Amino acid sequence: MSPNRLRRSLIVLAGAVLITAPLSATLAHAADVTVFAAASLKNALDTAVSAYKAKTGKDVAVSYAASSALAKQIEAGAPADIFFSADLDWMDYLAKKDLIDGASRVTLLGNTLVLVAPKDSTASLEIKPGFPLAEALGADGKLAMGAVASVPAGKYGKAALEKLGVWAAVEPHVAQADNVRGALAFVAKGEAPFGIVYGTDAHAEKAVKIVATFPEDTHPPIVYPVALTKTGTSADAKAFLDYLLSSDAKSAFEVQGFTLLGSKG
């Protein structure tokens, strides 16, 4: 695939993942609770939302996108009751602007960072300092990643490649997507030979396989904080956040490969 076509396709794929964000005012008002959540949470959170609906009868609308995009939308006044981020930076960004309820904030989940390839790939790489990722990509192969300056998965991926001493060689090959699910989709379609995504993304997509997992010491800890926004003051919003922190929601996250942290902060 040509670089230009790859860039166009990444834009289309990212747009498809972002179709729920921002939520329309009609949809937001129709729901009892509106959640803005990182794209990598989709499978787990969809399961939790369905279980909550069955248990309480309450409707929860979720807008999935990159944490960076969602934080900017909340800053611009988008109607979110809860923000569920894929890193601390974007939660901190809203906290500094006094747009979240700090008392409600919990660092709930952990995740891993993995190198993936299409399911039928025969690629074999060991992730270690100086590993030959650029050589494995070849002259024209692309490495699908979330945007490395803003999307949490992209930031973690760049940090890991820098720590391993291969970023300079790999950077010309990087195709950046607006969120991690856009990068995952490209590998799943066989249009990029490798991608860097979360372990939970690889678990959710049967058309990819994990080539290797990045050691934890190559990147900052991958954690997911969740909090009420300053406008998420309703009893329904507080009740759904409590549900996410409860043992009832635990299996929805664990079955997708997340680790439960549940620490305040």
Secondary structure, 3 states (H helix, E strand, C coil): CCHHHHHHHHHHHHHHHHHHCCCCHHHHHHCCEEEEEEHHHHHHHHHHHHHHHHHHCCCEEEEEECHHHHHHHHHCCCCCCEEECCCHHHHHHHHHCCCECHHHCEEEEECCEEEEEECCCCCCCCCCCCCCHHHHHCCCCCEEEECCCCCHHHHHHHHHHHHCCCHHHHHHHEEEECCHHHHHHHHHCCCCCEEEEEHHHHHHCCCEEEEEECCHHHCCCCEEEEEEECCCCCHHHHHHHHHHCCHHHHHHHHCCCCEEEEEEC
